[in-house]
Amino acid sequence: MNPRDVLRRVRRLEIRTRRLVDESLAGSYHSVFKGRGVEFAEVREYEPGDDVRTIDWNVSAKMGHPFVKKFTEERELTVVLVVDASASGRFGSTASTKLETAAEIAALLAFSAIRNNDRVGLLLFTDRVERFVPPRKGRQHGLRVLRELLAFETVGTRTDLRGALEVLRRVVTKRAVVFLISDFQADGYEKTLRVVNLKHDLVAIAISDPRESQLPNAGLVAVRDAESGRPTVIDSGHTGVRRLFAARWERECARTRALLKQTGTAILELSTGADYDRALVVFFRERARRAARAGV
């Protein structure tokens, strides 16, 4: 796309996502991601009824009588969108490709965060980290994130989830809410994912397309793997082939779900052409209910 087309798409996406945020998502986002951390503010003299666990023993020893640490809740969050821009994301059988759907979801999350006065950053990756935009506040910064998502020309074609997560660990040192948006067509990232999930509030958003699970009856079809470039021919007219195709997809999805569950990562599965804004609202509300039940 030329710069003018990019600006047009950014503007359309901003208008649409702003409406969705105002109508449905802002409250759900805030109820889940509302500043869970605390930061040290000051020390003051101990008063009867104070929690003895907050006593600052160093200050107390110097002053000769007890002092306690006072903390305040961190209201502002850091939100990082980690988006898979590998070649498999360019596939789509509906009005949008997987990558276009990922960009729209990222835009919705970015403007929800901005509405909540949070910082937003972007890490765009393929088989390498293609672009990192440090977290900042404000509408203009949110628009920059959108421009990068829509217009950045990637170099790599394959997917290296582990490498992207390793870079995330190094460049985002403060606890953040991380949305990992990918089709998860990768291997070898389990250990790093577990480590990242312990440090950050990690949400995995898995994007798929209906044609990845259901092969149409179209006879012999020549296809090419988007990431490896490997060509093959599929007899889609054969009922058994279509069944094997669907079964293989279900196994891959089940493997990804199990892997994410084992690492303690929350997962939301979305498909191109689906009502993803409603799915996000339901997902956030359910998380808020679970957090309330757990007393978080």
Secondary structure, 3 states (H helix, E strand, C coil): CCHHHHHHHHHHHHHHHHHHHHHHHHHHHHHHCCCCCEEEEEEEECCCCCCHHHECHHHHHHHCCCEEEEEEECCCCEEEEEEECCHHHHCCCCCCCHHHHHHHHHHHHHHHHHHCCCEEEEEEECCCEEEEEEEECCHHHHHHHHHHHHHCCCCCCCCCHHHHHHHHHHHCCCCCEEEEEECCCCCCCHHHHHHHHHHCEEEEEEEECHHHCCCCCCCEEEEECCCCCCEEEEECCCHHHHHHHHHHHHHHHHHHHHHHHHCCCEEEEEECCCCHHHHHHHHHHHHHHHHHHHCC
